[in-house]
Amino acid sequence: EINCHGCKSNKVRCSFAEELCAIRKCNIEKSTSHCAACDEYKCDQLKKVIESAPLIGEALKALR
């Protein structure tokens, strides 16, 4: 279980989120405020995350 506060949050992140999270890296590289603001929303990578964590999908849907 990962306690994610969002890709650009300044809150404490576990080492996975800081170093390995592909979603976070992508978000930072594209300079989007979050995945819901991305032109490629719902990319294959994000779809996989939403499959395993549906609450993330609901939160992003609300941001759209």
Secondary structure per residue as TSV (DSSP state, phi and psi in degrees):
chain	resnum	aa	ss	phi	psi
A	1	E	-	360.0	133.2
A	2	I	-	-116.1	132.4
A	3	N	-	-93.3	91.5
A	4	C	-	-97.8	127.9
A	5	H	-	-105.9	12.1
A	6	G	-	108.1	154.9
A	7	C	T	-60.4	-33.6
A	8	K	T	-113.3	15.1
A	9	S	-	-65.8	145.7
A	10	N	-	-91.2	2.5
A	11	K	S	-70.1	163.7
A	12	V	-	-59.8	133.7
A	13	R	-	-119.4	148.5
A	14	C	-	-73.4	165.1
A	15	S	H	-60.8	-33.0
A	16	F	I	-58.3	-51.9
A	17	A	I	-64.9	-37.4
A	18	E	I	-72.0	-40.2
A	19	E	I	-110.5	-28.4
A	20	L	I	-117.6	-15.0
A	21	C	-	-68.3	111.1
A	22	A	H	-66.1	-33.0
A	23	I	H	-64.0	-45.7
A	24	R	H	-62.0	-46.6
A	25	K	H	-60.1	-43.7
A	26	C	H	-62.3	-45.4
A	27	N	H	-59.8	-43.0
A	28	I	H	-68.6	-43.2
A	29	E	H	-61.5	-37.4
A	30	K	H	-85.9	-6.4
A	31	S	T	56.1	37.4
A	32	T	-	-94.4	155.5
A	33	S	S	-74.3	-25.1
A	34	H	S	-171.7	169.4
A	35	C	G	-59.6	-33.6
A	36	A	G	-65.5	-19.0
A	37	A	G	-93.1	-0.1
A	38	C	S	-81.3	143.1
A	39	D	T	-64.5	-22.8
A	40	E	T	-99.5	16.4
A	41	Y	-	-58.6	134.9
A	42	K	S	-68.2	95.5
A	43	C	-	-70.7	167.3
A	44	D	H	-59.3	-38.8
A	45	Q	H	-61.2	-45.4
A	46	L	H	-68.5	-37.9
A	47	K	H	-58.0	-39.8
A	48	K	H	-63.7	-41.8
A	49	V	H	-64.7	-44.6
A	50	I	H	-64.0	-35.8
A	51	E	H	-59.2	-40.1
A	52	S	H	-87.9	-17.9
A	53	A	-	-140.9	78.2
A	54	P	H	-56.5	-27.6
A	55	L	H	-62.6	-32.2
A	56	I	H	-64.4	-42.2
A	57	G	H	-61.5	-40.9
A	58	E	H	-66.7	-40.8
A	59	A	H	-64.5	-43.1
A	60	L	H	-68.0	-37.9
A	61	K	H	-59.4	-40.3
A	62	A	H	-66.1	-31.0
A	63	L	H	-75.3	-22.7
A	64	R	-	-72.7	360.0
